[in-house]
Amino acid sequence: MPEIKIVTEVAGRICATPVQVGGTVADGDEIVLVEAMKMEIPVSAPAAGTLTSLLAEIDDLVAEGQTIAIVAS
């Protein structure tokens, strides 16, 4: 199974992780929500698969372009 790295498009704080490691995701499902400039910005799965790794936790600060999760398709 190929692994797909999921990266943030904005810098901010992780405020929610609706999918747990081991959960299945569809193309476009929200993996995490990043709070930036008082807005919650979703980071979505680019393909269907299984969330194999979550590299950030709630309240972690993330940088633009940072890998935050890995999905195996």
Sequence and secondary structure as in RCSB ss.txt:
>XXXX:A:sequence
MPEIKIVTEVAGRICATPVQVGGTVADGDEIVLVEAMKMEIPVSAPAAGTLTSLLAEIDDLVAEGQTIAIVAS
>XXXX:A:secstr
  EEEEE SS EEEEE  S TT EE TT EEEEEEETTEEEEEE SS EEEEEE   TT EE TT EEEEEE 
